Amino acid sequence: MRIRLARTDDLPVLQDIERAAGAPFRELGMDAVADDAPPTIEQLTEFHEAGRAWVIADESDRPVAYVLLDVVDGFGHVEQVSVHPHHARRGLGRRLVDAASDWAYEHGLAGLTLTAYTDVPWNAPYYRRLGFRDLADEEMPDGLRAIRRREAEHGLDAWPRVAMVKLHVN
């Protein structure tokens, strides 16, 4: 499987991946997360046109995982990383985060940020294993603070969440 930039014809597939990747949240009693709508085609198009949407494609060149990267506060911000459950536990998420990190480094950004659920094994605990650390409230820059506020308004704070950072190491 290879990483490549997402193409326009991939965008509906990314929505399908997102729906499938949300299903395991139901097993944790997080039905609202499982039922949350995937990014719209318009939202996905913005990442695609900016060159900040990557996929991992299978042998038939069909995406099975993806990452969306934004730029916030001088960092690459991982807006979403999702792996279809049929392809989980194969290191695909790590490969996508590494690709996002490489892009951020090449573009002079300080590292990566993201937000995650603290108690979901494939969220904050996973990202800690990838070298991210939790940000205390007083460390959080304005743009990331605004993202957390929007997440709370969307109801995502019904379960404990955290903002995380991984700095580039030269």
KEVODREN-906154 format. One record per residue (C-alpha): residue in three letters; x, y, z. Coordinates in steps of 0.1 Angstrom, whole numbers, padded with zeros to 4 digits, always signed. Layout:
% residues N
type,u,v,w
ALA,X,Y,Z
...
% end
This chain:
% residues 170
type,u,v,w
MET,+0000,+0000,+0000
ARG,+0013,+0034,-0009
ILE,+0007,+0070,+0003
ARG,-0003,+0096,-0022
LEU,-0022,+0128,-0024
ALA,-0059,+0125,-0025
ARG,-0076,+0130,-0058
THR,-0111,+0145,-0064
ASP,-0125,+0110,-0072
ASP,-0113,+0098,-0038
LEU,-0133,+0123,-0017
PRO,-0166,+0102,-0015
VAL,-0145,+0072,-0005
LEU,-0130,+0093,+0023
GLN,-0165,+0099,+0036
ASP,-0171,+0061,+0035
ILE,-0138,+0055,+0054
GLU,-0149,+0081,+0080
ARG,-0183,+0064,+0086
ALA,-0167,+0030,+0090
ALA,-0139,+0043,+0112
GLY,-0166,+0059,+0135
ALA,-0184,+0026,+0141
PRO,-0160,+0013,+0168
PHE,-0168,+0044,+0190
ARG,-0203,+0028,+0194
GLU,-0187,-0001,+0214
LEU,-0174,+0025,+0239
GLY,-0209,+0041,+0243
MET,-0199,+0070,+0222
ASP,-0228,+0068,+0198
ALA,-0229,+0105,+0190
VAL,-0193,+0102,+0178
ALA,-0201,+0071,+0157
ASP,-0231,+0089,+0142
ASP,-0213,+0122,+0135
ALA,-0214,+0131,+0098
PRO,-0181,+0128,+0079
PRO,-0166,+0159,+0064
THR,-0186,+0172,+0035
ILE,-0173,+0170,-0001
GLU,-0168,+0208,+0001
GLN,-0147,+0205,+0032
LEU,-0126,+0176,+0018
THR,-0122,+0196,-0015
GLU,-0105,+0225,+0005
PHE,-0079,+0201,+0019
HIS,-0075,+0184,-0015
GLU,-0070,+0217,-0033
ALA,-0045,+0229,-0007
GLY,-0025,+0197,-0012
ARG,-0030,+0187,+0025
ALA,-0051,+0155,+0021
TRP,-0032,+0122,+0017
VAL,-0045,+0087,+0014
ILE,-0031,+0052,+0017
ALA,-0043,+0033,-0013
ASP,-0046,-0005,-0016
GLU,-0033,-0026,-0045
SER,-0063,-0015,-0066
ASP,-0055,+0022,-0058
ARG,-0086,+0026,-0037
PRO,-0081,+0046,-0004
VAL,-0083,+0027,+0028
ALA,-0071,+0054,+0051
TYR,-0066,+0092,+0050
VAL,-0052,+0122,+0068
LEU,-0063,+0159,+0065
LEU,-0038,+0185,+0076
ASP,-0045,+0222,+0084
VAL,-0021,+0249,+0094
VAL,-0028,+0264,+0128
ASP,-0006,+0286,+0150
GLY,+0026,+0277,+0130
PHE,+0020,+0240,+0133
GLY,+0005,+0214,+0110
HIS,-0028,+0205,+0126
VAL,-0040,+0170,+0121
GLU,-0077,+0177,+0114
GLN,-0085,+0141,+0109
VAL,-0068,+0107,+0105
SER,-0090,+0077,+0098
VAL,-0083,+0041,+0089
HIS,-0110,+0018,+0076
PRO,-0115,-0009,+0103
HIS,-0107,-0037,+0078
HIS,-0072,-0022,+0075
ALA,-0067,-0012,+0112
ARG,-0037,-0023,+0133
ARG,-0013,-0023,+0104
GLY,+0006,+0009,+0111
LEU,-0014,+0029,+0085
GLY,-0023,+0057,+0109
ARG,+0014,+0060,+0119
ARG,+0024,+0063,+0083
LEU,-0001,+0090,+0076
VAL,+0009,+0110,+0107
ASP,+0046,+0106,+0096
ALA,+0037,+0119,+0061
ALA,+0019,+0149,+0077
SER,+0049,+0155,+0099
ASP,+0072,+0154,+0070
TRP,+0051,+0179,+0051
ALA,+0050,+0202,+0081
TYR,+0087,+0201,+0085
GLU,+0093,+0208,+0048
HIS,+0071,+0238,+0051
GLY,+0089,+0253,+0081
LEU,+0062,+0245,+0107
ALA,+0072,+0238,+0143
GLY,+0055,+0203,+0144
LEU,+0021,+0188,+0146
THR,-0009,+0194,+0168
LEU,-0042,+0175,+0171
THR,-0071,+0169,+0195
ALA,-0081,+0135,+0208
TYR,-0102,+0116,+0232
THR,-0082,+0109,+0264
ASP,-0097,+0075,+0272
VAL,-0101,+0060,+0237
PRO,-0072,+0036,+0231
TRP,-0068,+0046,+0194
ASN,-0069,+0083,+0203
ALA,-0047,+0101,+0229
PRO,-0029,+0069,+0242
TYR,-0020,+0060,+0206
TYR,-0008,+0095,+0198
ARG,+0013,+0095,+0230
ARG,+0030,+0064,+0216
LEU,+0038,+0083,+0184
GLY,+0056,+0110,+0204
PHE,+0028,+0135,+0211
ARG,+0023,+0151,+0245
ASP,-0007,+0166,+0261
LEU,-0009,+0204,+0261
ALA,-0019,+0221,+0293
ASP,-0046,+0248,+0289
GLU,-0021,+0276,+0296
GLU,+0002,+0263,+0268
MET,-0026,+0262,+0241
PRO,-0022,+0288,+0214
ASP,-0052,+0308,+0203
GLY,-0059,+0289,+0171
LEU,-0059,+0255,+0189
ARG,-0080,+0270,+0217
ALA,-0106,+0281,+0190
ILE,-0106,+0245,+0176
ARG,-0113,+0231,+0211
ARG,-0141,+0257,+0216
ARG,-0157,+0246,+0182
GLU,-0154,+0209,+0192
ALA,-0171,+0217,+0225
GLU,-0199,+0235,+0207
HIS,-0203,+0205,+0185
GLY,-0208,+0183,+0215
LEU,-0175,+0165,+0213
ASP,-0166,+0173,+0249
ALA,-0192,+0149,+0262
TRP,-0161,+0127,+0267
PRO,-0127,+0139,+0280
ARG,-0106,+0155,+0252
VAL,-0071,+0168,+0251
ALA,-0050,+0190,+0227
MET,-0017,+0174,+0219
VAL,+0016,+0185,+0203
LYS,+0046,+0168,+0187
LEU,+0075,+0192,+0180
HIS,+0100,+0186,+0152
VAL,+0134,+0174,+0166
ASN,+0163,+0184,+0145
% end
